[in-house]
């Protein structure tokens, strides 16, 4: 009798140990491959638990798919999983993964907006990371209620999509992203404008418009305040801006891409063509970088009214039309020689 009892006790102990081991493997043992840092999963709204398991598996996050699915179903936690973007650290157990997903402990997405871009380019960059589409972002930029809430209008709104790195939750909609970026720009601009030397002062919309032209005019940081000074000199004296980037913008809108400008292009009838129309264009032609905005707020004080490319990325500046024409002839000569060498 004693022997039988001992056997039963031993069997129960072994069974208990096996059960505990199974529970440990299913719930508490690490269930990710050995990778560095984290791997991410994006769970759309209304996803079934099977779809969640598939997403984790495709993302190479689960070492043992079956144990994860088992724990999710037996506990009912699989039905509690919330949509969102989640970063899963290496070494997480099934319980830790499910705990994060069912509590909705989302991780933010890192978004970097490129400077001097078209709105379609920025829309693609953001839509590639976020749950909304390219069309959603473009629609938000064209929404008068969004622009009004952001304190501007739809003509200028894209110019305020300041090139920087931002953090958003994956499911944040496009309208909220646009509004948040504009709000962060406003905070930054308030600090910058407090140190402005620009005279007479311009509105934020006017500054961003001039800065967008400077952005496309030069990539040389130290040259930007001088370029800004030229355009501001022209504005103060009632001259037409005659800015090539505005002609490029007109061509971009009509043809879909930039190209080399020809003399006939300066006669294009387009509201942004500053060779035909006086004053600032209706709005910014791109989203300018911080250095271009600072260049307009703190321009170089000088008597230059003209500048022409040197052919090596920079520009040479002139005070008089005669001087400018001489510099322009030199530039055209350099370009012709370069085309002759390359056969272009």
TIBA-107437 format. One record per residue (C-alpha): residue number from 1; residue in one letter; y negated, z, x negated. Coordinates in steps of 0.2 Angstrom, whole numbers. Last residue first. Layout:
   k r    c2    c3    c1
 NUM A     Y     Z     X
...
This chain:
   k r    c2    c3    c1
 344 X  -337  -367  -126
 343 X  -331  -376  -141
 342 X  -330  -360  -151
 341 X  -342  -365  -165
 340 X  -353  -376  -154
 339 X  -354  -362  -142
 338 X  -360  -350  -155
 337 X  -373  -362  -161
 336 X  -379  -365  -144
 335 X  -380  -346  -141
 334 X  -390  -343  -157
 333 X  -402  -357  -153
 332 X  -404  -350  -135
 331 X  -408  -333  -143
 330 X  -421  -340  -155
 329 X  -429  -349  -141
 328 X  -430  -333  -131
 327 X  -438  -324  -145
 326 X  -452  -337  -146
 325 X  -454  -336  -127
 324 X  -456  -317  -128
 323 X  -469  -318  -141
 322 X  -479  -330  -131
 321 X  -476  -320  -115
 320 X  -484  -305  -123
 319 X  -478  -287  -126
 318 X  -460  -291  -132
 317 X  -443  -283  -134
 316 X  -428  -288  -143
 315 X  -411  -284  -135
 314 X  -394  -278  -139
 313 X  -376  -284  -137
 312 X  -375  -295  -152
 311 X  -383  -311  -145
 310 X  -401  -304  -147
 309 X  -404  -303  -128
 308 X  -421  -305  -122
 307 X  -435  -293  -117
 306 X  -452  -294  -108
 305 X  -465  -282  -102
 304 X  -467  -270  -117
 303 X  -482  -259  -118
 302 X  -473  -242  -121
 301 X  -468  -226  -114
 300 X  -449  -224  -115
 299 X  -442  -219   -98
 298 X  -437  -201   -93
 297 X  -432  -203   -74
 296 X  -427  -221   -77
 295 X  -417  -217   -93
 294 X  -409  -202   -85
 293 X  -402  -213   -71
 292 X  -395  -225   -84
 291 X  -388  -211   -94
 290 X  -379  -203   -79
 289 X  -370  -219   -75
 288 X  -376  -232   -61
 287 X  -367  -236   -46
 286 X  -370  -255   -43
 285 X  -383  -267   -36
 284 X  -394  -253   -29
 283 X  -404  -257   -14
 282 X  -416  -269    -5
 281 X  -422  -276   -22
 280 X  -437  -268   -29
 279 X  -454  -276   -29
 278 X  -457  -295   -27
 277 X  -445  -308   -21
 276 X  -440  -324   -29
 275 X  -436  -319   -47
 274 X  -430  -302   -40
 273 X  -415  -310   -31
 272 X  -408  -296   -21
 271 X  -414  -304    -4
 270 X  -405  -320    -8
 269 X  -412  -338    -9
 268 X  -406  -343   -26
 267 X  -420  -350   -37
 266 X  -415  -341   -52
 265 X  -398  -349   -51
 264 X  -405  -366   -55
 263 X  -408  -360   -73
 262 X  -390  -356   -76
 261 X  -382  -339   -77
 260 X  -365  -337   -84
 259 X  -352  -330   -72
 258 X  -349  -314   -61
 257 X  -337  -315   -47
 256 X  -335  -317   -28
 255 X  -345  -332   -26
 254 X  -359  -327   -13
 253 X  -359  -308   -17
 252 X  -356  -310   -35
 251 X  -370  -324   -36
 250 X  -382  -312   -28
 249 X  -377  -298   -40
 248 X  -379  -309   -55
 247 X  -396  -313   -49
 246 X  -400  -295   -48
 245 X  -393  -293   -65
 244 X  -405  -306   -72
 243 X  -420  -295   -68
 242 X  -436  -304   -64
 241 X  -445  -288   -59
 240 X  -459  -297   -50
 239 X  -476  -290   -56
 238 X  -486  -278   -47
 237 X  -493  -269   -62
 236 X  -484  -253   -59
 235 X  -468  -262   -55
 234 X  -468  -272   -71
 233 X  -471  -257   -82
 232 X  -457  -249   -73
 231 X  -445  -263   -77
 230 X  -450  -263   -95
 229 X  -449  -244   -96
 228 X  -431  -244   -89
 227 X  -426  -256  -104
 226 X  -434  -244  -116
 225 X  -425  -229  -109
 224 X  -409  -239  -109
 223 X  -409  -244  -127
 222 X  -402  -228  -134
 221 X  -386  -230  -123
 220 X  -382  -247  -127
 219 X  -372  -255  -113
 218 X  -387  -265  -107
 217 X  -393  -274   -91
 216 X  -380  -269   -79
 215 X  -384  -251   -80
 214 X  -403  -254   -81
 213 X  -401  -263   -64
 212 X  -392  -249   -56
 211 X  -405  -237   -64
 210 X  -419  -246   -55
 209 X  -410  -244   -38
 208 X  -405  -226   -41
 207 X  -423  -222   -45
 206 X  -429  -230   -29
 205 X  -416  -221   -18
 204 X  -420  -205   -27
 203 X  -439  -208   -23
 202 X  -450  -213   -37
 201 X  -463  -203   -46
 200 X  -479  -211   -53
 199 X  -476  -208   -67
 198 X  -458  -204   -73
 197 X  -457  -189   -85
 196 X  -443  -181   -76
 195 X  -437  -163   -80
 194 X  -435  -157   -62
 193 X  -428  -174   -58
 192 X  -413  -170   -68
 191 X  -409  -153   -60
 190 X  -411  -160   -42
 189 X  -401  -175   -47
 188 X  -386  -165   -51
 187 X  -386  -156   -35
 186 X  -389  -172   -25
 185 X  -375  -181   -35
 184 X  -363  -167   -29
 183 X  -368  -169   -11
 182 X  -366  -188   -13
 181 X  -348  -185   -20
 180 X  -344  -173    -6
 179 X  -350  -185     8
 178 X  -340  -200     1
 177 X  -325  -189     0
 176 X  -327  -182    17
 175 X  -329  -200    24
 174 X  -313  -206    15
 173 X  -302  -193    22
 172 X  -295  -178    12
 171 X  -276  -180    12
 170 X  -274  -180    -6
 169 X  -284  -164    -9
 168 X  -299  -169   -20
 167 X  -305  -166   -38
 166 X  -319  -176   -45
 165 X  -322  -185   -62
 164 X  -338  -194   -64
 163 X  -347  -210   -60
 162 X  -359  -206   -46
 161 X  -356  -213   -29
 160 X  -375  -212   -26
 159 X  -377  -231   -28
 158 X  -364  -233   -14
 157 X  -376  -225    -1
 156 X  -391  -236    -4
 155 X  -389  -249     9
 154 X  -379  -237    20
 153 X  -394  -226    22
 152 X  -398  -209    14
 151 X  -397  -190    18
 150 X  -378  -188    17
 149 X  -377  -185    36
 148 X  -387  -201    38
 147 X  -375  -211    27
 146 X  -360  -204    36
 145 X  -368  -208    53
 144 X  -372  -225    47
 143 X  -355  -230    42
 142 X  -355  -243    29
 141 X  -349  -232    15
 140 X  -336  -225    26
 139 X  -329  -242    31
 138 X  -327  -246    12
 137 X  -317  -231    10
 136 X  -306  -234    25
 135 X  -304  -252    20
 134 X  -297  -247     3
 133 X  -285  -236    11
 132 X  -284  -217    13
 131 X  -270  -206     6
 130 X  -278  -204   -11
 129 X  -274  -210   -29
 128 X  -274  -229   -27
 127 X  -286  -228   -13
 126 X  -299  -221   -25
 125 X  -297  -234   -39
 124 X  -297  -248   -25
 123 X  -312  -242   -17
 122 X  -321  -241   -34
 121 X  -317  -259   -37
 120 X  -323  -264   -19
 119 X  -339  -255   -22
 118 X  -343  -265   -37
 117 X  -343  -255   -54
 116 X  -357  -250   -66
 115 X  -348  -233   -69
 114 X  -330  -229   -66
 113 X  -325  -216   -53
 112 X  -312  -203   -60
 111 X  -301  -195   -47
 110 X  -290  -180   -51
 109 X  -279  -175   -36
 108 X  -279  -157   -30
 107 X  -263  -147   -29
 106 X  -256  -142   -12
 105 X  -249  -124    -7
 104 X  -244  -130    10
 103 X  -234  -114    13
 102 X  -218  -125    18
 101 X  -220  -136     2
 100 X  -223  -121   -10
  99 X  -209  -111    -3
  98 X  -197  -126    -3
  97 X  -200  -129   -22
  96 X  -198  -110   -26
  95 X  -182  -109   -16
  94 X  -175  -124   -24
  93 X  -179  -117   -41
  92 X  -193  -122   -52
  91 X  -189  -125   -70
  90 X  -201  -139   -73
  89 X  -217  -137   -63
  88 X  -219  -146   -46
  87 X  -236  -154   -42
  86 X  -238  -156   -24
  85 X  -248  -168   -14
  84 X  -249  -166     5
  83 X  -239  -164    21
  82 X  -232  -148    26
  81 X  -214  -143    25
  80 X  -209  -131    40
  79 X  -194  -141    46
  78 X  -186  -140    29
  77 X  -188  -121    29
  76 X  -174  -119    43
  75 X  -164  -108    31
  74 X  -148  -118    32
  73 X  -157  -135    32
  72 X  -169  -132    17
  71 X  -156  -123     7
  70 X  -143  -137    10
  69 X  -156  -151     6
  68 X  -160  -143   -11
  67 X  -142  -140   -15
  66 X  -138  -158   -11
  65 X  -152  -166   -22
  64 X  -146  -157   -38
  63 X  -157  -161   -53
  62 X  -173  -163   -41
  61 X  -190  -169   -48
  60 X  -185  -187   -52
  59 X  -199  -194   -41
  58 X  -186  -204   -31
  57 X  -177  -187   -28
  56 X  -192  -178   -22
  55 X  -197  -192   -11
  54 X  -179  -194    -4
  53 X  -179  -175     0
  52 X  -195  -176     9
  51 X  -189  -192    19
  50 X  -174  -182    24
  49 X  -185  -167    30
  48 X  -194  -179    41
  47 X  -212  -185    37
  46 X  -225  -182    50
  45 X  -240  -183    38
  44 X  -236  -191    21
  43 X  -228  -181     7
  42 X  -234  -185   -10
  41 X  -224  -178   -25
  40 X  -229  -174   -42
  39 X  -221  -170   -58
  38 X  -227  -155   -69
  37 X  -228  -150   -87
  36 X  -215  -157   -99
  35 X  -198  -162   -91
  34 X  -181  -154   -91
  33 X  -174  -160   -75
  32 X  -177  -149   -60
  31 X  -166  -137   -50
  30 X  -168  -120   -59
  29 X  -156  -107   -51
  28 X  -163   -97   -37
  27 X  -158  -104   -20
  26 X  -142  -115   -21
  25 X  -136  -110   -38
  24 X  -140   -91   -35
  23 X  -132   -92   -18
  22 X  -116  -100   -25
  21 X  -115   -87   -38
  20 X  -118   -73   -25
  19 X  -104   -81   -15
  18 X   -92   -82   -30
  17 X   -96   -64   -34
  16 X   -93   -58   -16
  15 X   -77   -68   -15
  14 X   -72   -60   -32
  13 X   -76   -43   -25
  12 X   -67   -47    -9
  11 X   -52   -53   -18
  10 X   -52   -38   -29
   9 X   -53   -26   -14
   8 X   -39   -35    -6
   7 X   -28   -34   -21
   6 X   -32   -16   -23
   5 X   -28   -13    -5
   4 X   -11   -22    -7
   3 X    -8   -12   -23
   2 X   -12     5   -14
   1 X     0     0     0
